[in-house]
Amino acid sequence: MQSTPESGSRGGYDGYKRRKGSKVHVAVDTLGHLLALKVTAANEQERAQAGDLVQAIQETTGDKVEVAFVDQGYTGEEPLAQAAAHTVRLEVVKLEEAKRGFVLLPRRWVVERSFAWAARFRRLARDYERLPSSLAGLHWLAFVGLMLNSLFRQSA
């Protein structure tokens, strides 16, 4: 997320996306419901966040998650070891295997769809918050609203 003057002091620079701001690491279930969330500066590596994210997932689900599909940012021995400590096996969905035209990447579309749902909330378009906990709270609030909306659509 691109930072604003309010969040600029805690935002980092992401050289890949060439933006200053924050990264939001999310874990969702197969339906796209939010299980865990972590906000970091954009210059922090995804690999370093895997352990905290997996621990939060296992606390939320009661140690029921066995496999987690992740993108290439979570490759390497460190994330694998951190996930294995919480009895979760990481499966990295690689982009170069699907470079001939448009190919739907297995299981990765679920989290991308969840990010698209969250993008409907204008407050989440940029990082306007001073504290990362405020930004995380707004994400939780947005996903609660999305879950309630889907619940009421199913019951009608």
N, C-alpha and C positions, 0 to 999 in steps of 0.2 A: 504494500500500500504506500502510495506516495505521501510524504509527510507535508505538514503545513507549519507555519511559524509556531503554533502551539505545541506541536510534537517534535519540532526540529532538534531539540537538545538531546533527545534519547534515540533519534533515528540514526541509522547507519547508511553507508553507501553500498549498494549492490552493483558490483561491476558488470555482472551479466546483463541485468536489465537497465543499467545506467540510470539509476534513480536513487534518491535519498529517501529513506522511509523505514517502514517496519515490515516484517514478515509475519504472517499468521499461519501457523502450522496447525492443521486440523486433522482429526481422525473421525470418519463417519462409518456407519454401518452400511449394509448393502442397499438399504432404502434411502440413504442420504441423510439420516438423522445424526446430529452431532453427538459424538461420544467424548471427545477430548479436544482441548484447544490450548495453544501456547503462543504468546506474542513475544517476538524478539526483535532486536535491531536488524536491519537488512544486511549488515555485514557479517552476521553470525552464520556459521555453516549449519545446514540441515542435519548433517551427521551427528553433531553434538546434541541435538534436541531429541533424538530418537528414544533415548532411555527415559526421559521425563514423559514423553508422549505415550510410550508403551505402558509405563507404570500407571499413568492416569487412565488409560483404556482398561487395564486389568482391574483397577479399583472400581471403575464404573460398572463393569460387566460381571464382577465377581470371579475373575480369572477364567473366563469362558472363551476368550479369543485365542485361537491357535495359529492363524495365518493372517498376515497383514500385507496387502499389496501397496507398494510404495514406488515413487518415481526415482529417477537416477540420482537425485540429490542425497539419497539415503544409502548409497552404495558404500562398500568398504567393510573392513573387519570390525571397527568400533560399533557401528549400529547393529551389526549382526550379533555381536557379543552382548550388547545392552539388551536387545530384544530376547535373546536366548536366556538371559538371567531372569526374565519374566515369563518364560515358557511360550514365547511367540516366535514363529518363524517368519522372517521377512522375505517376500518375493518381490524382486525389483522388476518393474515393467519398463523394458528398454525401448527407447524411441527408434534407434537405428534399425531395429528389426522390422519396422513398419514404414519405410521411407518411400514406397512406390505409390504415389497418389494418396488419396485419403483412405486411411485404415483406422478403424476404431480400436483403440488400445484396450486390451482386456482389463476390466475392473478400474482403470484409471479414470474413465468417464464418470464414475459415480461421484468422486470428489470434485471433479471439474463442474459437474452439474450442481453440486451443492454450493460451490463458489458462485455460480451464475445465479442461483436463487438468492444468495446473500447480497449480490450486486444490485438487486432490486431495491434495497434499502439505501436511500441516498446518503445517510449518515456514514455508511460503510464504504463509500466511494473513495474517500481519502482518510488519512489518519488525523483527525481533528483533536484527539484527546491528549491530555498532558501525561496521564498515567497508562501504562500498558494494561492494568487491571480494568480500567474504564473501557478500553477498546475490547477486551475480552468479554466484559459484561454486555456490551452492545451486540456482539456476535451471538452470545447465548440468547439474548432477548429476541434477536431476529430469527434464530432457529426455533425458538419456542413458538413464535408467531407462525412460522411456516408449518410446524407440526400441528398446531391447533387448526390451522386452515385446512390441512389435508384430512384431519380427523372429522371436521364438520362437513367436508365435501363427501366423505365416505358414508356418513350417517344420513345424508339427505337423499 
